[in-house]
Amino acid sequence: MPRRLRLCPAGISQHIVQRGNNRQVCFICDEDVAAYANWLHEGARKYEVLIHAWVFMTNHVHLLVTPQVDLASSLMMQYIGRHYVRYFNRKYHRTGTLWEGRYHSNLVQQECYLLACQRYIEMNPVRAKMVIDPADYKWSSYRCNGLGVRTKLLTPHPVYLNLGSTKASRLLNYRGLFC
């Protein structure tokens, strides 16, 4: 029986979670995370997906994205999977699956939930007791959204932009969500 197509409409944000098979490690070193982030950026550009938040944990990934065309986030995740799994298997002399089946995704249709979802994603390393402050985890979008660090990976969501009329006020108000 063929898989059902994902609901992936243009213009509707999605929270995507991709887990390592059996919760196994899928990022062993910073080079692995950087490779994944690079393919994420390439895939997002190629398939017209805006990325608003992310966290790359040792055994899973969370993304908050908005596809600009139907099915774009599915195509982006396929693109990343093809490249990253091949890279990981070759580098670590292994074969087979790396990810736990298909990635999970939920539509984020309500504006009030978007910032809560973004906060949930960026607080992952704190909840996992890897860091005390989300700013201390380098593989998260918190430094961009909360401290103003620039990266080509991030496109601020309009809900985030409505946090203030200036960059300084947005950053301050965003950090206030984490108190």
C-alpha positions as CSV (number, residue, x, y, z in Angstrom):
1,M,0.0,0.0,0.0
2,P,1.5,3.4,-1.0
3,R,2.1,6.0,1.6
4,R,-0.3,8.8,1.9
5,L,1.0,12.2,0.8
6,R,1.8,14.6,3.6
7,L,-0.3,17.6,4.1
8,C,2.2,20.3,3.3
9,P,0.4,23.4,2.0
10,A,2.3,26.5,0.9
11,G,2.3,29.4,3.4
12,I,1.4,27.3,6.5
13,S,4.2,26.8,9.0
14,Q,5.2,23.3,10.1
15,H,7.0,21.9,13.1
16,I,9.2,19.0,11.8
17,V,10.9,16.4,14.0
18,Q,13.4,13.9,12.6
19,R,14.7,11.3,15.1
20,G,17.6,8.9,14.9
21,N,16.5,5.2,14.4
22,N,16.0,3.7,17.9
23,R,17.0,7.1,19.3
24,Q,20.6,6.4,18.1
25,V,23.1,9.3,17.7
26,C,22.9,10.9,14.3
27,F,25.4,13.7,15.0
28,I,28.7,12.5,16.4
29,C,30.8,15.7,16.0
30,D,30.4,19.4,15.1
31,E,31.4,18.5,11.5
32,D,28.3,16.3,11.2
33,V,26.0,19.0,12.4
34,A,27.6,21.5,10.1
35,A,27.1,19.1,7.2
36,Y,23.4,18.6,8.0
37,A,22.9,22.4,8.4
38,N,24.5,23.0,5.0
39,W,22.2,20.5,3.3
40,L,19.3,22.0,5.2
41,H,20.2,25.4,3.8
42,E,20.7,24.1,0.3
43,G,17.4,22.1,0.4
44,A,15.5,25.1,1.8
45,R,16.8,27.4,-1.0
46,K,16.2,24.8,-3.7
47,Y,12.6,24.0,-2.7
48,E,11.6,27.4,-1.4
49,V,11.2,26.7,2.3
50,L,11.7,29.5,4.9
51,I,13.4,28.3,8.2
52,H,12.4,30.1,11.3
53,A,13.8,28.0,14.1
54,W,15.9,24.8,14.6
55,V,17.8,22.7,17.1
56,F,20.1,19.9,16.2
57,M,20.4,17.5,19.1
58,T,22.6,14.5,19.2
59,N,19.8,12.1,18.2
60,H,17.1,14.3,16.6
61,V,16.3,17.5,14.9
62,H,13.5,20.0,15.3
63,L,12.7,22.6,12.6
64,L,10.0,25.3,12.3
65,V,9.6,26.0,8.6
66,T,7.2,27.6,6.2
67,P,7.0,26.1,2.6
68,Q,6.4,28.7,-0.1
69,V,5.0,26.1,-2.5
70,D,3.0,22.9,-1.9
71,L,5.0,19.9,-0.8
72,A,8.2,21.9,-0.5
73,S,9.1,20.8,3.0
74,S,8.7,17.2,2.0
75,L,11.0,17.6,-0.9
76,M,13.5,19.5,1.3
77,M,13.5,16.7,3.9
78,Q,14.1,14.1,1.1
79,Y,17.0,16.2,-0.2
80,I,18.6,16.4,3.2
81,G,18.0,12.7,3.9
82,R,19.6,11.6,0.6
83,H,22.7,13.7,1.2
84,Y,23.2,13.4,5.0
85,V,22.6,9.6,5.4
86,R,25.0,8.9,2.5
87,Y,27.6,11.2,4.2
88,F,27.1,9.7,7.7
89,N,27.2,6.1,6.5
90,R,30.3,6.7,4.4
91,K,32.1,8.6,7.2
92,Y,31.3,6.1,9.9
93,H,31.6,2.9,7.8
94,R,28.0,1.8,8.3
95,T,25.0,0.9,6.2
96,G,21.3,1.1,6.5
97,T,18.8,3.6,7.9
98,L,19.8,6.4,10.1
99,W,16.4,8.0,10.7
100,E,13.4,6.5,12.5
101,G,11.1,6.1,9.5
102,R,9.6,9.3,8.1
103,Y,10.0,12.6,9.8
104,H,7.0,13.8,11.9
105,S,5.4,17.1,11.1
106,N,2.5,19.2,12.5
107,L,1.0,22.3,10.9
108,V,1.3,25.4,13.0
109,Q,-1.8,27.3,11.9
110,Q,-2.5,29.6,14.9
111,E,-0.2,32.6,15.3
112,C,-0.4,32.3,19.1
113,Y,1.1,28.8,18.9
114,L,4.0,29.8,16.6
115,L,6.2,31.5,19.2
116,A,5.4,28.8,21.7
117,C,6.5,26.2,19.2
118,Q,9.7,28.2,18.4
119,R,10.4,28.5,22.2
120,Y,9.8,24.7,22.6
121,I,12.3,24.0,19.8
122,E,15.0,26.3,21.2
123,M,14.6,25.1,24.8
124,N,15.3,21.5,23.9
125,P,18.9,21.5,25.0
126,V,17.9,23.1,28.3
127,R,15.2,20.5,28.9
128,A,17.8,17.8,28.1
129,K,20.1,19.3,30.7
130,M,22.8,19.9,28.2
131,V,23.0,23.6,29.0
132,I,21.4,26.0,31.5
133,D,20.7,28.9,29.1
134,P,19.5,28.3,25.5
135,A,22.2,30.8,24.4
136,D,24.9,28.4,25.4
137,Y,23.9,25.8,22.8
138,K,25.5,26.6,19.5
139,W,23.3,24.3,17.3
140,S,20.1,26.2,17.9
141,S,18.4,29.2,16.3
142,Y,18.1,30.9,19.8
143,R,21.3,32.9,19.3
144,C,19.8,34.3,16.1
145,N,16.3,34.9,17.4
146,G,17.3,36.0,20.9
147,L,20.7,37.6,20.5
148,G,20.7,38.8,16.9
149,V,23.5,36.6,15.6
150,R,23.2,36.6,11.8
151,T,23.0,33.4,9.7
152,K,21.9,32.7,6.2
153,L,19.8,29.8,7.5
154,L,17.2,32.0,9.3
155,T,14.2,33.9,7.9
156,P,12.3,35.5,10.7
157,H,8.6,34.7,10.7
158,P,6.1,37.6,10.5
159,V,4.8,36.7,14.0
160,Y,8.4,37.1,15.3
161,L,8.8,40.4,13.5
162,N,5.7,41.7,15.2
163,L,7.4,41.4,18.6
164,G,8.8,44.9,18.2
165,S,9.3,47.8,15.7
166,T,13.1,47.6,16.0
167,K,15.6,44.8,16.1
168,A,16.6,45.7,19.6
169,S,13.0,45.6,20.9
170,R,12.3,42.3,19.1
171,L,15.3,40.7,20.6
172,L,14.4,41.9,24.1
173,N,10.8,40.8,23.8
174,Y,11.8,37.4,22.4
175,R,14.2,36.8,25.3
176,G,11.4,37.7,27.6
177,L,9.5,34.7,26.4
178,F,12.2,32.5,27.9
179,C,12.0,33.9,31.5
